[in-house]
């Protein structure tokens, strides 16, 4: 407990000291565009290796084996590709701080508004999943009620992220990355040895848990793969990291290396879930990682690993919290409500919004049923709406307001309708709500863009 308390004090101190560096909204949003590639790598890796990548992967491995890891590796694949081909191009957009800044240059002000709204809801949903993971860690390791754990952990995140903005988030992310990169692999090694070694672990796993697809059907495997390929690709906090780099070279290298690290981390957390299944088959899947920490590690080490586990979750939570606040103020408030807002007032509003969004995410967490379910639900708010127009604009310099807005609305509508469809229909077709929404988004974007060009209309015209 003393180690954990000291860790929380350190995070709050970082927030306090970072507040002195935050002189403008640009400091709060993109840390003054001074994040070189080693720091970008650490902060980005810490950001996307959160509750879903740690506790969520261990939980799904407990239930489904390595099959879920193989399907979920779509995300680090997408991250590497984004680092190579998208992140460097983002530095062409001078003074851009959000995806909305970029979308407006390609598709106009209405597209920026819709991007801001969809991005805001998405970030709050992911943040809620991380808050739930924080509460789960406290409950499993210290016996604290989940709701109390959510409130305690998120209170610390709110303090340092509100004070120091992205400066504080990045500094705490580096600390958190070092913790998770050291102690979670140690936990895996200790667990495998407790089972009797790798061969013994494999022999004691249920049939199918060590196979490529496990008990998944081909359609289910593909559905999960696509969900992770598109669901969190280039989401606001990760794009914000690339925008915070000083140049294209730093953006490319830091972003790509974070994706490579993801493969290793997924293997570690998945193996931990399988070790928990062999040693503690009667526990809840969400308790796989915390149970291993609580039961196998020495008392002195447990506090450090608990801090590492909380670091994993909190590093994602602070990223989405900061991004949500910046999106609301820059893409919605400043652009459409008060264009003449002063820099000082804007910074003050960002801090207040950061606090309010954090409270909203805590409320979301109290009603979410599981970490992975919350993540997958939030993913359906991103890929079917913003991703395809955003990537098309950046890669091919496309400009057509009608195509982007039509695609975003079509993707959102089809996703909502498909989510309401009977589960038997979704299972029969093998098409998830996210896949249906992405298909609708891509088809409508392409069709409207081609029709607009064929008609000879101004590509930047709005409705």
Buried (B, 14 or more C-beta within 10 A) or exposed (E): EEBBEEBBEBBBEBBBBBBEBBEEBBBBBBBBBBBBBEBBBBBBBBBBBBBBBBBBBBBBBBBBBBBBBBBBBBBBBBBBBBBBBBBBBBBEBEEBBBBBBBBBBBBBEBBBBBBBBBBBBBBBBBBBBBBBBBBBBBBBBBEBEBBEBBBBBBEBBBBBBBBBBBBBBBBBBBBBBBBBBEBBBBBBEBBBBBBEEEEBBEEBBBEBBBBEBBBBEEBBBBBBBBBBBBBBBBBBBBBBBBBBBBEBEBBBBBBBBBBBBBBEBBBBBBBBBBBBBBBBEEBEBBBBBBBBBBBBBEEEBBBBBBBBBBBBBBBBBBBBBBBBBBBBBBBBBBBEEEEEBEEEBBBBBBBEBBBBBBEBBBEBBBEBEBBBEBBBBBBBBBBBBBBBBBBBBBEEEBBBBBBBBBBBBBBBBBBBEBBEEEEEEBEEEBBBBBBBBBBBBBBBBBBBBEBBEEEEEEBEEEE
